[in-house]
């Protein structure tokens, strides 16, 4: 059976305006093919969507200049491992209640999330391809209690449910006795668990201590393997080293990454091929000329889907 891999999307940009659109290609191609496409497969592998976009712009006058910027999550080890960690956490959550993943529908058993907390899954109309995420996965944890509050605890305080965003920090809200998550950043939470088991405030270790060379007649490697270190000193080493982020960790691991740009003058076209982790992409589209609204048309083609 032939699959629909080519679709057309158009949008009218008002005079010199900039519009922001979010695309969930897993949801989009699922609707067109009546077959489920996934952001994450059943093994927890983030899916990369290879997308070709051909942009055209035009107006009634010769003023159809449009600039577009495309953004995705980082296509990196951090995103890959963070998504897999949350997949495993979700499997464990259902397993705790005696629910096996194979007992769920093919749609339900796979992890689904938004790109970031600014994404609007509501969209404008059901036919609009942009800003129209599918249903999101829900996670359930215990509520985070404020120990200083001595008021009565209700059943609602015991449970915290939230959705996931691939990028950005966590969004919280205060409900009576507890602080609850509205959404949780996938990459941010994974980085936090790796970097802060023994983390301490900067400068809390003994000041003025510098590394020195210690001479030993025996081989230092033998001593290390024999665990001859002093426990207190080992803890200080762990605290110091755990507070040091690896060189590849920066804000780009939890924020949007610009992956491509498009510029089209009136009645012209330009194309670009982008890798879209989890099929989630943000686009900003700007009308560069005054006096006329401009019609922007995208020819979108799905070239491939593969594991990150």
C-alpha positions in Angstrom: 0.0 0.0 0.0 1.3 3.4 -1.0 2.0 5.8 1.9 1.3 9.5 1.8 4.7 11.2 2.3 4.1 14.5 0.6 1.7 17.2 1.9 1.2 20.9 1.3 0.8 23.5 4.0 0.0 27.2 3.5 -0.3 30.2 5.7 -1.0 33.9 5.2 1.5 36.2 7.0 0.1 39.7 7.7 2.0 42.8 6.8 5.6 42.6 8.3 4.5 40.2 10.9 6.3 37.2 12.3 4.4 34.0 13.1 5.6 31.0 15.2 4.4 27.5 14.3 5.0 24.2 15.9 4.9 20.9 13.9 4.5 17.4 15.2 5.3 15.3 12.1 4.5 12.0 13.8 0.9 13.3 14.4 0.7 14.9 10.9 1.7 11.8 8.9 -0.4 9.5 11.2 -3.5 11.5 10.2 -2.8 11.4 6.5 -2.0 7.7 6.4 -4.4 6.4 9.0 -1.4 4.6 10.4 0.4 5.4 13.6 3.8 7.2 13.3 5.7 7.6 16.6 8.0 10.1 18.2 9.6 7.3 20.2 9.5 3.6 19.3 8.4 0.7 21.5 12.0 0.2 22.7 12.5 3.8 23.8 14.5 5.0 20.7 13.8 8.6 19.7 12.8 8.7 16.1 14.5 11.2 13.7 12.3 12.4 10.9 14.2 13.4 7.7 12.0 16.2 6.3 12.4 18.1 3.0 10.6 21.5 2.9 10.2 23.6 -0.2 9.0 27.1 0.5 7.3 29.5 -2.0 6.0 32.9 -1.3 3.9 35.3 -3.3 1.6 38.4 -3.2 -0.4 40.3 -5.8 2.4 42.8 -5.9 6.2 42.2 -6.2 6.6 42.1 -2.4 6.5 38.5 -1.3 9.9 38.4 0.5 9.8 35.9 3.4 12.4 34.7 5.9 11.9 31.4 7.8 14.0 29.9 10.6 13.6 26.2 11.6 14.3 24.9 15.1 14.5 21.4 16.6 15.8 19.7 19.7 19.5 18.9 19.6 20.2 15.7 17.7 22.7 14.5 20.3 23.6 11.8 22.8 21.8 13.8 25.5 18.4 13.8 23.7 18.8 10.1 22.8 19.6 9.0 26.3 17.1 11.3 28.0 14.2 10.1 25.9 15.2 6.4 26.5 15.4 7.1 30.3 11.8 8.5 30.4 10.6 5.6 28.3 11.9 3.2 30.9 10.4 5.2 33.7 7.0 5.1 32.0 7.3 1.3 31.5 8.2 0.9 35.2 5.3 3.2 36.2 2.7 1.0 34.4 4.5 -2.2 35.6 4.1 -1.1 39.2 0.4 -1.2 38.7 0.6 -4.6 37.0 0.0 -3.2 33.5 2.2 -4.6 30.7 2.9 -2.4 27.7 1.6 -5.0 25.3 -1.8 -4.8 26.9 -2.0 -1.2 25.9 -3.0 0.0 22.4 -0.1 0.6 19.9 -0.8 4.3 20.2 -0.9 4.4 24.0 2.2 2.4 24.7 4.6 4.8 23.0 6.0 8.0 24.7 4.5 11.3 23.3 5.6 14.8 24.2 5.7 18.4 23.1 8.8 20.2 21.9 8.7 22.8 24.7 6.4 24.5 27.1 5.5 27.3 24.6 4.0 24.8 22.1 0.2 25.2 21.8 -1.3 21.8 21.1 -4.8 23.3 20.6 -4.2 24.7 17.1 -6.6 26.9 15.3 -8.7 24.4 13.4 -8.7 20.6 13.1 -7.4 21.0 9.5 -4.5 23.1 10.5 -1.3 21.1 10.4 0.7 23.5 12.6 0.2 23.8 16.4 -1.8 20.5 16.4 0.0 18.0 18.6 -1.6 14.7 19.3 -2.5 13.5 22.8 0.4 13.6 25.2 1.7 10.9 27.6 0.9 11.5 31.2 3.3 10.6 34.1 2.2 10.1 37.6 4.4 10.6 40.8 3.8 11.4 44.4 3.2 15.1 45.2 6.2 17.1 46.6 5.1 18.1 50.1 6.1 21.4 51.8 7.3 20.1 55.2 6.7 23.6 56.8 3.0 23.4 56.0 1.1 21.6 58.8 -2.4 21.8 57.3 -4.5 18.8 56.5 -3.4 16.5 53.6 -6.0 15.6 51.0 -6.1 12.7 48.6 -5.3 15.1 45.7 -2.1 16.2 47.5 -0.8 12.6 47.2 -0.7 12.4 43.4 1.1 14.5 40.8 0.4 14.0 37.1 2.2 15.9 34.4 3.1 15.8 30.7 6.6 15.9 29.1 8.3 18.5 27.0 11.5 17.5 25.1 13.2 20.8 25.8 13.1 23.5 28.5 12.9 23.4 32.3 10.1 22.1 34.4 6.9 24.1 35.0 5.4 23.8 38.5 2.3 25.0 40.3 1.4 25.2 43.9 -1.7 23.3 45.0 -2.6 23.6 48.7 0.0 21.5 50.6 2.1 20.5 47.6 4.2 21.7 44.7 3.2 19.9 41.5 4.6 19.7 38.1 2.6 20.9 35.1 5.2 19.7 32.7 8.7 18.3 33.0 11.7 18.9 30.6 13.0 15.6 29.4 16.6 16.6 28.6 16.9 18.9 31.7 15.7 16.2 34.1 18.1 13.6 32.7 21.1 16.0 32.9 20.2 16.8 36.5 20.1 13.2 37.5 23.6 12.7 36.1 25.3 15.8 37.4 24.0 16.2 40.9 24.2 13.0 43.0 27.0 14.5 45.1 26.9 18.1 43.9 27.8 20.8 46.4 27.7 24.6 46.2 30.7 26.1 44.5 33.4 27.1 46.9 32.2 24.8 49.7 35.2 22.6 49.5 38.3 23.5 51.4 39.8 26.7 50.0 43.4 26.9 48.8 43.8 23.1 48.3 45.7 22.5 45.0 46.7 19.3 43.3 50.2 18.0 44.3 52.3 15.2 43.1 52.7 12.5 45.7 55.7 10.1 45.3 55.1 6.4 46.2 57.5 3.5 45.8 54.5 1.3 44.9 52.5 1.5 41.8 49.6 4.0 42.3 47.3 1.9 40.1 47.8 -1.0 42.5 46.8 1.2 45.4 43.8 2.4 43.6 42.6 -1.1 42.8 43.2 -2.1 46.5 40.8 0.7 47.6 43.4 2.1 50.0 42.0 5.6 49.9 40.6 7.4 52.9 36.8 7.5 52.7 36.4 11.1 53.7 38.9 12.2 51.0 37.2 10.0 48.4 33.9 11.7 49.1 35.5 15.2 48.7 36.9 14.1 45.4 33.4 12.9 44.3 31.8 16.1 45.4 34.4 18.2 43.5 34.2 16.2 40.3 30.5 15.8 40.3 30.0 19.5 40.4 32.1 19.9 37.2 29.9 19.6 34.0 31.3 17.7 31.1 32.6 19.8 28.2 29.7 18.9 25.9 27.0 20.1 28.3 25.7 23.6 27.7 22.3 25.4 27.4 21.9 24.0 23.8 21.1 20.6 25.3 17.9 21.8 26.8 17.0 24.6 24.4 16.1 24.9 20.7 18.7 24.6 18.1 18.5 26.5 14.8 18.9 23.9 12.0 18.0 25.7 8.8 16.8 28.9 7.3 14.8 29.7 4.2 14.5 33.0 2.2 12.1 33.4 -0.7 11.5 36.5 -2.8 8.2 36.9 -4.6 7.2 34.0 -6.7 10.4 32.1 -5.9 11.2 28.8 -4.1 13.9 27.4 -1.9 14.2 24.0 -0.3 16.0 22.5 2.7 16.4 19.0 4.2 16.4 18.8 8.0 16.7 16.1 10.6 13.9 16.5 13.2 14.3 14.6 16.4 11.0 13.0 17.6 9.3 14.7 14.7 9.0 18.0 16.7 9.9 21.3 15.0 9.4 25.0 15.5 9.3 27.5 12.7 9.3 31.3 12.7 8.0 32.9 9.5 8.5 36.6 8.8 7.1 38.9 6.1 10.0 41.2 5.2 8.1 43.7 3.1 5.4 46.2 3.9 2.0 47.1 2.4 0.8 43.6 1.5 0.0 40.3 3.2 2.0 37.4 1.8 1.0 33.8 1.1 3.5 31.2 2.2 3.3 27.7 0.8 5.3 24.7 2.0 5.7 21.4 0.1 6.6 19.0 2.9 8.0 15.6 2.1 8.9 12.8 4.5 12.1 11.2 3.2 12.9 8.8 6.0 12.4 7.8 9.7 15.2 6.2 11.7 16.5 5.7 15.2 18.5 8.6 16.8 
